[in-house]
Amino acid sequence: MTGTFTTKAKAQEVKPGQLVQPIPIKVDDRAATREAVIRKVRSLGRRFVERSQWKAKSPQKPLVEDWNYSMIALHHAGRSYSCAPGAEQMADTQDDHLAGRYDDIGYHFGIDCAGVIYEGRDIRFKGSSILDYNTGVIGVVMLNNLTTAEEGDDLLALGRKTAEALGLNTTNQIPGPQIDAVLDLIDAIRSVFVIRHFGGHREYPGQRAEGKVCPGNVGMELVRNIRTKTQLLPPPSS
């Protein structure tokens, strides 16, 4: 991977037959890695929108650093979402998270229905997308509602089931460009990190006990198909 190298070491004079002594070099390649992901996404013909371009707010507090990612968690934005302009949805999601208990948008990346990829939380910092299980996990949110009618066990779910009984379809299908963008983003992430696990939010340890349905039944079908295609493993059991 491409890095930014800095050193204050002086040049060595090497005499015939003398071995060159190693020179300590300080490497800070995290910013370069972020850029490498962005470049890879764009090289795949995918539009990538950085935080500044969708006018993300600054984090409320300093964020905790994270690195050496080995897992990707796929989310959907929630049952109040549908296909809409992605920049507005990212801003709305950040506002919701800031109004809650988060210091920034919780996801590292967002993907809208048109297949545009948005930068969420800077990848150099730990996400806030999985309860008590964020270390080493890159959070990706699909800006869509990917639940089926029966999911949720509340008035909204009851209303959807009633509508379905009357012959109205309330379940969204995932647009092709959005699916393709998920695959391209995974490809870009795997070009710089050794990713071993890929799963839906609710598959990660402790999430079912919290009643999580994310990324919905439709989203989980995509998760399983992507695991088959990429040969990535499900999330760890603990």
C-alpha positions as CSV (number, residue, x, y, z in Angstrom):
1,M,0.0,0.0,0.0
2,T,1.1,3.5,-0.6
3,G,2.5,5.3,2.4
4,T,3.9,8.7,3.5
5,F,7.4,8.2,4.7
6,T,9.4,10.6,7.0
7,T,12.9,10.2,8.3
8,K,15.6,12.3,9.9
9,A,18.3,9.7,9.4
10,K,21.5,10.8,7.8
11,A,22.9,9.2,4.6
12,Q,25.4,6.4,5.3
13,E,28.9,6.1,3.7
14,V,29.2,2.5,2.6
15,K,32.6,1.1,2.1
16,P,33.3,-1.9,-0.2
17,G,32.3,-5.1,1.6
18,Q,30.4,-3.2,4.4
19,L,26.8,-4.1,5.1
20,V,24.2,-1.3,5.0
21,Q,22.7,-0.8,8.5
22,P,18.9,-0.5,8.7
23,I,17.6,3.0,9.0
24,P,14.5,3.4,11.1
25,I,11.7,5.0,9.1
26,K,8.5,6.3,10.6
27,V,5.6,5.4,8.5
28,D,2.2,7.1,8.7
29,D,0.1,5.5,6.0
30,R,-3.4,5.8,7.4
31,A,-4.3,8.9,5.5
32,A,-2.8,7.3,2.4
33,T,-4.9,4.2,2.9
34,R,-8.1,6.3,3.1
35,E,-7.1,7.9,-0.2
36,A,-6.3,4.5,-1.7
37,V,-9.8,3.3,-0.9
38,I,-11.3,6.3,-2.6
39,R,-9.1,6.0,-5.6
40,K,-9.9,2.3,-6.0
41,V,-13.6,3.0,-5.8
42,R,-13.3,5.7,-8.5
43,S,-11.1,3.5,-10.7
44,L,-14.0,1.0,-10.8
45,G,-16.1,3.7,-12.4
46,R,-18.0,4.4,-9.2
47,R,-18.8,7.9,-8.0
48,F,-17.4,8.6,-4.5
49,V,-18.6,11.6,-2.4
50,E,-16.3,12.7,0.4
51,R,-17.5,14.1,3.7
52,S,-16.8,17.7,2.7
53,Q,-18.8,17.3,-0.5
54,W,-22.0,16.3,1.4
55,K,-21.3,18.9,4.0
56,A,-20.8,16.6,6.9
57,K,-20.6,18.3,10.3
58,S,-17.4,17.9,12.3
59,P,-17.4,15.3,15.1
60,Q,-18.7,16.7,18.5
61,K,-15.7,15.2,20.3
62,P,-12.4,13.6,19.4
63,L,-13.0,10.1,18.0
64,V,-11.3,6.9,19.0
65,E,-8.8,5.6,16.5
66,D,-9.2,2.1,15.0
67,W,-7.2,0.2,12.4
68,N,-6.4,-3.3,11.1
69,Y,-10.0,-3.9,10.1
70,S,-10.9,-7.5,9.5
71,M,-14.7,-7.3,9.3
72,I,-17.4,-5.4,7.4
73,A,-21.0,-5.0,8.7
74,L,-23.8,-4.2,6.3
75,H,-26.7,-2.1,7.5
76,H,-29.8,-0.6,6.0
77,A,-30.8,3.0,7.0
78,G,-34.0,2.0,8.7
79,R,-37.7,1.5,8.1
80,S,-38.3,5.3,7.6
81,Y,-36.0,5.4,4.6
82,S,-36.6,4.7,0.9
83,C,-34.7,5.7,-2.3
84,A,-33.9,9.4,-2.2
85,P,-31.0,11.8,-2.8
86,G,-28.0,10.3,-1.0
87,A,-26.3,13.4,0.2
88,E,-29.5,14.5,2.0
89,Q,-29.9,11.1,3.5
90,M,-26.3,11.1,4.8
91,A,-26.9,14.5,6.4
92,D,-30.2,13.3,8.0
93,T,-28.5,10.2,9.3
94,Q,-25.7,12.2,10.8
95,D,-28.2,14.6,12.5
96,D,-30.0,11.6,13.9
97,H,-26.8,10.1,15.3
98,L,-25.5,13.4,16.7
99,A,-28.9,13.9,18.4
100,G,-28.5,10.5,20.0
101,R,-25.4,9.2,21.8
102,Y,-22.9,9.4,19.0
103,D,-20.2,12.0,18.3
104,D,-20.4,11.6,14.5
105,I,-22.3,9.6,11.9
106,G,-21.8,6.0,13.0
107,Y,-21.2,4.4,9.6
108,H,-17.9,4.6,7.7
109,F,-19.6,4.5,4.3
110,G,-23.1,5.0,2.8
111,I,-24.5,3.8,-0.5
112,D,-27.6,5.3,-2.1
113,C,-30.0,3.6,-4.6
114,A,-28.2,5.1,-7.6
115,G,-25.0,3.4,-6.5
116,V,-23.2,6.5,-5.3
117,I,-20.8,5.8,-2.4
118,Y,-20.5,8.4,0.4
119,E,-17.8,8.7,3.0
120,G,-19.2,8.6,6.5
121,R,-17.0,8.5,9.5
122,D,-13.4,8.8,8.6
123,I,-12.1,5.2,8.3
124,R,-9.2,6.1,10.6
125,F,-11.7,6.2,13.5
126,K,-13.7,3.4,15.2
127,G,-17.3,3.3,13.9
128,S,-20.5,3.4,16.0
129,S,-22.7,1.0,14.0
130,I,-22.8,-2.1,16.2
131,L,-23.6,-2.1,19.9
132,D,-20.5,-3.0,21.9
133,Y,-18.8,-4.6,18.9
134,N,-17.2,-1.9,16.7
135,T,-13.5,-2.7,17.0
136,G,-12.1,-3.9,13.7
137,V,-15.4,-3.5,12.0
138,I,-16.1,-1.2,9.0
139,G,-19.8,-0.1,8.9
140,V,-21.5,0.3,5.6
141,V,-25.1,1.5,5.3
142,M,-27.4,1.0,2.4
143,L,-29.6,4.1,2.2
144,N,-32.8,2.2,1.9
145,N,-35.4,0.2,3.9
146,L,-34.7,-3.5,3.4
147,T,-37.2,-5.0,5.8
148,T,-40.1,-7.2,5.0
149,A,-43.6,-6.4,6.3
150,E,-43.5,-8.6,9.3
151,E,-40.3,-7.3,10.7
152,G,-40.4,-4.9,13.7
153,D,-43.2,-6.2,15.8
154,D,-44.8,-2.8,16.2
155,L,-47.6,-0.6,14.7
156,L,-45.5,0.1,11.6
157,A,-45.1,-3.6,11.0
158,L,-48.8,-4.1,11.7
159,G,-49.7,-1.4,9.2
160,R,-47.5,-2.9,6.5
161,K,-48.9,-6.4,7.1
162,T,-52.4,-5.0,6.8
163,A,-51.5,-3.3,3.5
164,E,-49.9,-6.5,2.2
165,A,-53.1,-8.4,3.0
166,L,-55.0,-5.9,0.9
167,G,-52.7,-6.6,-2.0
168,L,-50.3,-3.7,-1.6
169,N,-46.6,-4.4,-1.8
170,T,-44.6,-2.6,1.0
171,T,-41.3,-4.4,0.5
172,N,-38.5,-2.6,-1.4
173,Q,-36.2,-4.4,-3.8
174,I,-32.6,-3.4,-3.9
175,P,-31.7,-1.5,-7.1
176,G,-29.0,-3.1,-9.2
177,P,-26.7,-0.1,-9.0
178,Q,-26.8,-0.2,-5.2
179,I,-25.9,-3.9,-5.2
180,D,-23.0,-3.3,-7.6
181,A,-21.8,-0.4,-5.5
182,V,-21.6,-2.7,-2.4
183,L,-19.5,-5.1,-4.3
184,D,-17.2,-2.4,-5.6
185,L,-16.8,-0.9,-2.1
186,I,-15.9,-4.4,-0.7
187,D,-13.4,-4.8,-3.5
188,A,-11.8,-1.4,-2.6
189,I,-11.7,-2.1,1.1
190,R,-10.1,-5.5,0.5
191,S,-7.4,-3.9,-1.6
192,V,-6.0,-2.4,1.5
193,F,-7.3,-4.4,4.5
194,V,-7.3,-8.2,5.1
195,I,-11.0,-8.6,5.5
196,R,-12.1,-12.1,6.7
197,H,-15.7,-11.6,7.9
198,F,-18.8,-10.0,6.2
199,G,-22.2,-9.9,7.8
200,G,-25.4,-8.1,8.4
201,H,-25.8,-6.0,11.5
202,R,-28.0,-8.5,13.3
203,E,-25.5,-11.3,12.8
204,Y,-22.9,-9.8,15.0
205,P,-22.5,-10.9,18.6
206,G,-25.2,-9.6,21.0
207,Q,-27.3,-7.9,18.4
208,R,-30.3,-10.3,18.3
209,A,-30.7,-10.0,22.0
210,E,-31.1,-6.2,21.5
211,G,-33.9,-6.9,19.0
212,K,-32.0,-5.8,15.9
213,V,-33.5,-6.6,12.5
214,C,-31.0,-4.6,10.5
215,P,-30.3,-5.0,7.6
216,G,-33.8,-6.6,7.1
217,N,-34.7,-9.8,5.5
218,V,-34.1,-8.3,2.0
219,G,-30.7,-7.1,3.1
220,M,-29.8,-10.4,4.6
221,E,-30.5,-12.2,1.4
222,L,-28.0,-9.9,-0.2
223,V,-25.5,-10.5,2.6
224,R,-25.7,-14.3,2.0
225,N,-25.3,-13.9,-1.8
226,I,-22.2,-11.6,-1.3
227,R,-20.6,-14.1,1.1
228,T,-21.0,-16.8,-1.5
229,K,-19.5,-14.6,-4.2
230,T,-16.6,-13.3,-2.1
231,Q,-16.0,-16.4,0.0
232,L,-15.9,-14.2,3.1
233,L,-16.9,-15.7,6.4
234,P,-19.9,-14.9,8.6
235,P,-19.3,-12.7,11.7
236,P,-17.5,-14.4,14.7
237,S,-19.8,-16.0,17.3
238,S,-18.3,-13.9,20.1
